[in-house]
Amino acid sequence: MTDLPPETRPETLSVHAGCAPDPTTNARITPIYQTSSYVFDSPEHAANLFSLAEFGNIYTRIMNPTNDALEKKVAALEGGVGALGVASGHAAQLIAFHTLMEPGCNIVAAKKLYGGSLNQLGEAFKKFGWETRFVDADDPENVRAAMDDKTRVVFIESLANPGGVVSDIAAIADIAHAGGVPLMVDNTMASPALCKPFDHGADLIVHSTTKFLNGHGNAVGGVIVDSGKFDWKAQGHKYPSLTQPNGSYHGAVLVDALAPIGPIAFIIACRVLGLRDLGPAMAPMNAFLALTGMETLYLRMERHCDNALALAQWLQDQDAVEWVSYAGLPDNPYHAHAQKYLGGRGGAVFTFGLKGGFEAGKALVSNVKLFSHLANIGDTRSLIIHPASTTHSQLEGDELIAAGAGPDVIRISVGIEHIDDIKADLAQAFAGLE
């Protein structure tokens, strides 16, 4: 069970990839290695580990066998050369950007992102001397117009939270590459069950494992995945962490030192520079829970998407609803992109507009009974939130509308319950608005 053939289907990889029986106990399920540190075989072994002459376990802040299994599973599903598990989706973005950025450089990012990401990129990153230039990426040419010689990465979501925007990954990847920088895609909302960004030219992927990968709302985590396709050396002056002598490793140039192993310089730098020094390590227990959840990823996503489409169609006929934004609907402006990038599915998360605006939105989330009013997505349970008063409340006016979180917007994450029960709960909640 350790070597899966290259033609293994993703549904099988979601169960088996990264998860061979434990070599010591023969336990079939990957154990929770609840340890902070590991015994070295010899002084030479320890020296080799610390110098990157060989890979292995040193300290759980940097690497853990349970986390390693999760990293291998996600890398296999996304088609990457390696992955790194960290404490949260925000931590994944921090570590990935930290590896790419230097003070005075900029990120070009889509405007339509998760509210926490807008705040992280637009506010928190200023303290590092990083500028973020937000653009309307519905027109990929806006990305090109915002780039300059200080741009180090382009950042988008494959399926944007909360608006259900499906990005034109291939077109944006071409523009990023023409400017000599990688495209990083947050694939949290779609998951590899719907979208494979590397197949469309993306170079790096980040996830909040908290959402669909885990799927059960019981653990926070994040992961970075490296395609191994971007030529860091060709853009050497832009990425000194990878292409210039590194003081942490006796002047080694990571791209050159790791070349005999493969094109893994970026993901190793994320681990041995970013994670090592900034410290947002994933707890082994959370990696274990994500591993367990991922075994049913493809089954869950099928039910999530079936329910979401049926609910979106039903909402279009409700008097309380002004509009529905779901890429699975034929009249949606992103429907063609959903056909190209999401296998014809629209995902499980979408928005709709309530007649009555801001106050009606707050009232609706107070009326639901089956839906849970909380700030999460990707759970087996159906979830609801009013972004303008919660996840995107740091934005105002036109900023809210630009982010797809206007005052009338309701975001729902459709669960795997019976669709009739989901409809019934919203029906009674709408009745309470009258």
C-alpha positions in Angstrom: 0.0 0.0 0.0 3.0 2.3 0.0 3.3 2.7 -3.8 0.2 3.6 -5.7 0.4 3.3 -9.5 0.5 6.6 -11.4 -3.0 6.1 -12.9 -4.6 5.9 -9.5 -7.8 7.9 -9.5 -8.2 10.9 -7.1 -11.0 9.3 -5.2 -8.6 6.5 -4.3 -5.8 8.9 -3.5 -8.0 10.7 -1.1 -8.2 7.5 1.0 -4.7 6.0 0.5 -2.1 8.7 -0.5 0.4 9.4 2.2 -1.1 6.8 4.6 0.8 3.5 4.5 0.5 1.3 7.6 2.6 2.4 10.5 6.0 0.7 10.1 6.6 0.1 13.8 3.1 -1.1 14.9 1.4 -2.0 11.6 -1.5 0.2 12.6 -3.5 0.8 9.5 -4.6 4.3 10.4 -1.9 7.0 10.6 -1.2 7.5 14.3 -1.1 10.8 16.1 2.5 11.3 16.8 2.1 13.5 19.9 5.7 14.3 20.4 7.7 17.5 20.4 11.1 16.0 19.4 12.9 13.0 18.0 16.0 11.0 18.9 18.9 11.2 16.5 20.6 8.0 15.4 24.1 9.5 15.8 25.9 12.8 15.9 26.4 12.5 12.1 22.7 11.9 11.6 21.9 15.0 13.6 24.4 17.1 11.7 23.0 15.9 8.4 19.5 16.8 9.4 20.4 20.3 10.5 22.4 21.0 7.4 19.7 19.7 5.0 22.1 16.9 3.8 19.2 14.5 4.6 15.6 14.9 5.6 14.0 13.6 8.7 12.4 14.6 12.0 14.0 17.1 14.2 11.3 19.0 16.1 7.5 19.1 15.6 7.5 22.8 14.9 9.2 21.9 11.6 8.0 18.4 10.8 5.9 15.6 12.3 5.0 12.2 10.9 1.2 12.8 11.2 1.6 16.1 9.4 3.8 14.5 6.8 1.1 12.1 5.9 -1.4 14.9 5.4 1.2 16.9 3.3 1.7 13.9 1.1 -2.0 13.3 0.6 -2.7 16.9 -0.3 0.3 17.1 -2.7 -0.9 13.9 -4.4 -4.4 15.3 -4.9 -3.2 18.6 -6.2 -0.5 17.2 -8.3 2.3 19.0 -6.5 5.9 18.0 -5.7 5.5 18.7 -2.0 3.3 20.4 0.6 3.6 21.9 4.1 1.0 21.8 6.8 0.7 24.8 9.1 -1.6 26.1 11.8 -4.3 27.8 9.7 -5.1 29.0 6.2 -3.8 32.5 7.2 -0.6 30.9 8.4 -0.3 29.1 5.0 -0.5 32.5 3.2 1.9 34.1 5.6 4.6 31.5 5.2 4.1 31.3 1.4 4.3 35.1 1.0 7.2 35.4 3.5 9.2 33.0 1.2 8.6 35.2 -1.8 8.6 38.8 -0.5 11.1 41.4 0.5 10.4 44.9 1.9 9.4 47.3 -0.8 7.9 44.6 -3.0 4.2 44.1 -3.9 1.6 41.5 -4.4 -1.1 41.8 -7.0 -4.3 40.3 -5.7 -7.9 39.9 -6.7 -10.4 42.2 -4.9 -12.8 39.4 -4.5 -11.3 37.4 -1.6 -12.2 36.1 1.8 -12.6 39.1 4.1 -9.8 37.9 6.4 -7.5 37.7 3.5 -8.3 41.2 2.4 -7.4 42.4 5.8 -4.2 40.3 6.1 -2.9 41.4 2.7 -4.2 45.0 2.8 -3.4 45.8 6.4 -1.3 43.3 8.4 1.3 42.8 5.6 2.1 46.6 5.6 4.1 46.0 8.7 6.5 43.8 6.7 6.9 46.5 4.1 4.8 44.6 1.6 2.3 46.4 -0.6 -0.8 44.7 -1.9 -2.4 46.0 -5.1 -6.1 44.9 -5.3 -7.6 44.6 -8.8 -10.8 43.5 -10.4 -9.4 40.2 -11.7 -12.6 39.4 -13.6 -10.7 41.2 -16.4 -7.3 39.6 -16.3 -5.8 42.6 -18.0 -6.2 44.5 -14.8 -3.7 42.1 -13.3 -1.2 43.0 -16.0 -1.8 46.7 -15.6 -1.0 46.5 -11.8 2.3 44.6 -12.1 5.7 46.2 -12.2 9.3 45.2 -11.5 8.6 45.0 -7.8 5.8 42.5 -8.1 6.7 39.1 -6.7 3.4 37.1 -6.9 -0.1 37.2 -8.2 -2.8 35.9 -5.8 -6.4 34.8 -6.5 -9.0 32.4 -5.2 -10.1 29.7 -7.6 -13.6 30.0 -6.3 -13.9 33.3 -4.4 -15.4 33.6 -0.9 -18.1 34.8 -0.4 -19.2 35.8 -3.9 -18.8 32.5 -5.8 -16.6 34.1 -8.4 -14.8 31.6 -10.6 -11.4 33.0 -11.6 -10.0 32.6 -15.1 -6.9 30.8 -13.8 -5.2 30.1 -17.1 -5.5 33.6 -18.4 -4.2 35.1 -15.1 -1.3 32.5 -15.0 -0.2 33.6 -18.4 -0.1 37.2 -17.4 1.8 36.4 -14.2 4.4 34.3 -16.1 4.8 37.1 -18.7 5.8 39.3 -15.8 8.2 36.7 -14.4 6.3 35.9 -11.2 4.3 32.9 -10.0 0.5 32.6 -9.6 -0.6 31.6 -6.1 -4.2 30.2 -5.9 -6.2 29.7 -2.8 -8.1 26.6 -3.6 -10.0 26.3 -0.3 -13.6 26.8 -1.6 -13.3 24.5 -4.6 -10.9 21.8 -3.2 -9.0 19.5 -5.5 -12.3 17.5 -5.9 -13.6 20.3 -8.1 -10.5 22.3 -9.3 -6.9 21.5 -10.0 -5.2 24.9 -10.4 -1.8 23.4 -11.4 -3.5 21.9 -14.5 -4.3 25.5 -15.6 -0.9 27.1 -15.0 -0.9 28.0 -11.3 2.4 27.6 -9.5 1.5 27.5 -5.8 -1.7 26.6 -4.0 -2.8 27.4 -0.4 -5.7 25.9 1.5 -7.4 26.3 4.8 -7.7 22.7 5.7 -10.3 23.8 8.2 -12.9 23.9 5.4 -13.7 21.2 2.8 -10.5 19.2 3.2 -11.3 18.5 6.8 -15.0 18.9 6.2 -16.3 18.5 9.8 -15.7 21.8 11.5 -13.5 20.3 14.2 -10.0 21.5 13.6 -8.1 24.5 12.2 -5.2 24.1 9.8 -3.6 25.2 6.5 -1.4 23.8 3.8 0.9 25.1 1.1 1.4 23.1 -2.1 4.3 23.6 -4.6 3.9 22.6 -8.3 7.6 22.5 -8.8 7.1 24.1 -12.1 8.2 27.7 -11.6 11.8 28.5 -12.6 13.1 30.4 -9.6 16.6 30.6 -10.9 15.5 32.4 -14.1 14.1 35.2 -11.8 17.0 34.9 -9.3 17.2 38.5 -8.3 13.5 38.5 -7.3 13.7 35.6 -4.9 16.8 35.8 -2.8 15.5 33.3 -0.2 15.7 30.7 -2.9 18.5 31.8 -5.1 21.0 33.7 -3.0 23.5 32.3 -0.3 21.5 31.6 2.9 23.1 32.5 6.2 21.0 29.9 8.0 22.7 27.1 6.0 26.4 28.2 5.7 25.8 30.1 2.5 24.0 27.4 0.7 21.8 28.4 -2.3 18.6 26.4 -1.8 17.8 26.1 -5.5 21.2 24.6 -6.2 21.5 22.6 -3.0 18.2 20.8 -3.5 18.4 20.4 -7.2 19.6 16.8 -7.0 16.4 15.9 -5.1 14.0 17.7 -7.4 12.4 21.1 -7.9 11.4 21.5 -4.3 13.3 24.6 -3.2 10.2 26.7 -2.6 8.4 24.2 -0.3 11.6 23.4 1.6 12.3 27.1 2.1 8.7 27.5 3.5 9.5 24.7 6.0 13.1 25.4 7.0 13.0 29.2 6.8 9.4 30.4 7.2 7.9 27.7 9.5 11.1 27.2 11.4 11.5 30.9 12.3 7.9 32.2 12.4 6.6 29.1 14.1 2.9 28.6 13.1 3.1 24.8 13.3 0.1 22.5 12.7 -0.9 20.4 15.7 -0.6 16.6 14.9 -4.1 16.1 16.2 -5.4 18.6 13.7 -3.5 16.9 10.9 -5.0 13.6 12.0 -8.5 15.0 11.9 -7.9 16.5 8.4 -6.6 13.1 7.2 -9.7 11.4 8.4 -12.0 14.0 6.8 -10.2 13.9 3.5 -11.1 10.2 3.1 -14.6 11.3 2.2 -13.8 14.5 0.3 -15.1 13.3 -3.1 -18.3 11.8 -1.7 -19.0 15.0 0.4 -18.3 17.4 -2.5 -20.7 15.6 -4.7 -23.5 15.9 -2.2 -22.5 19.5 -1.3 -22.7 20.5 -4.9 -26.0 18.7 -5.7 -27.6 20.3 -2.7 -26.2 23.7 -3.5 -27.5 23.7 -7.1 -31.0 22.6 -5.9 -31.1 25.2 -3.3 -29.9 28.0 -5.6 -32.7 27.1 -8.1 -35.2 27.1 -5.3 -34.0 30.5 -4.0 -34.6 32.1 -7.4 -38.3 31.6 -6.9 -38.6 33.0 -3.3 -40.3 36.4 -2.9 -37.8 37.5 -0.2 -34.8 37.0 -2.5 -33.6 39.7 -4.9 -30.9 37.8 -6.6 -28.8 34.5 -6.4 -25.1 34.4 -7.3 -24.2 30.7 -8.0 -21.8 29.7 -10.7 -23.8 26.4 -11.2 -26.8 28.4 -12.6 -26.7 28.7 -16.4 -27.4 32.5 -16.3 -24.6 33.2 -13.9 -21.7 35.2 -15.4 -19.2 32.7 -14.1 -21.0 29.6 -15.4 -18.6 29.2 -18.4 -15.6 29.4 -16.0 -17.3 26.8 -13.8 -17.5 24.5 -16.8 -13.8 24.9 -17.6 -12.3 25.0 -14.1 -14.8 23.2 -11.7 -15.9 20.3 -13.8 -19.3 22.0 -14.4 -20.0 22.3 -10.6 -20.6 25.5 -8.7 -19.3 24.5 -5.3 -21.1 24.5 -2.0 -20.8 28.1 -1.0 -22.7 31.0 -2.6 -24.5 34.2 -1.9 -27.9 35.6 -2.4 -29.4 39.1 -1.9 -32.3 39.8 0.5 -35.0 42.3 -0.1 -34.7 44.6 2.9 -30.9 44.9 2.8 -28.7 45.1 5.9 -31.4 44.8 8.6 -33.2 41.9 6.8 -29.9 40.1 6.6 -29.3 40.3 10.3 -32.8 39.2 11.0 -32.6 36.2 8.6 -29.5 34.7 10.3 -31.3 35.1 13.7 -34.4 33.1 12.4 -32.7 29.9 11.1 -32.9 26.7 13.1 -31.2 24.0 11.0 -28.5 26.3 9.6 -25.8 27.3 12.0 -25.0 31.0 12.1 -21.2 31.1 12.3 -18.0 32.2 10.5 -16.9 29.0 8.7 -17.6 27.1 5.5 -17.1 23.6 4.3 -18.8 21.8 7.2 -21.1 18.8 6.8 -23.7 21.1 8.4 -25.3 23.9 6.5 -23.9 27.3 7.6 -25.1 30.9 7.2 -23.6 34.3 7.8 -24.3 38.0 6.9 -20.8 39.1 5.7 -21.4 42.8 5.9 -21.9 42.7 9.7 -19.3 40.0 10.4 -16.5 38.6 8.1 -16.2 41.7 6.0 -17.2 44.3 8.6 -13.8 46.0 8.4 -14.8 47.1 4.9 -17.2 50.0 4.1 -19.4 51.1 1.3 -17.9 50.5 -2.1 -15.3 48.2 -0.6 -18.0 45.8 0.6 -19.7 45.7 -2.8 -16.3 45.2 -4.6 -15.6 42.2 -2.3 -19.0 40.7 -3.1 -20.3 41.4 0.4 -22.8 44.2 0.1 -25.3 45.0 2.8 -28.0 42.7 1.4 -25.7 39.7 0.9 -26.2 36.4 2.7 -23.5 33.7 2.4 -24.5 30.1 2.8 -22.3 27.0 2.9 -24.7 24.2 1.9 -24.2 21.0 3.9 -25.0 17.4 3.2 -28.3 17.2 5.0 -31.5 16.3 3.0 -32.2 19.1 0.6 -35.9 19.3 1.7 -34.9 20.0 5.2 -32.5 22.7 4.1 -35.2 24.4 2.0 -37.7 24.1 4.9 -35.4 25.9 7.3 -34.9 28.8 5.0 -38.6 29.0 4.2 -39.5 29.4 7.8 -36.7 31.9 8.3 -38.1 34.0 5.3 -41.6 33.8 6.8 -40.2 35.4 9.9 -39.2 38.5 8.0 -42.7 39.3 7.0 
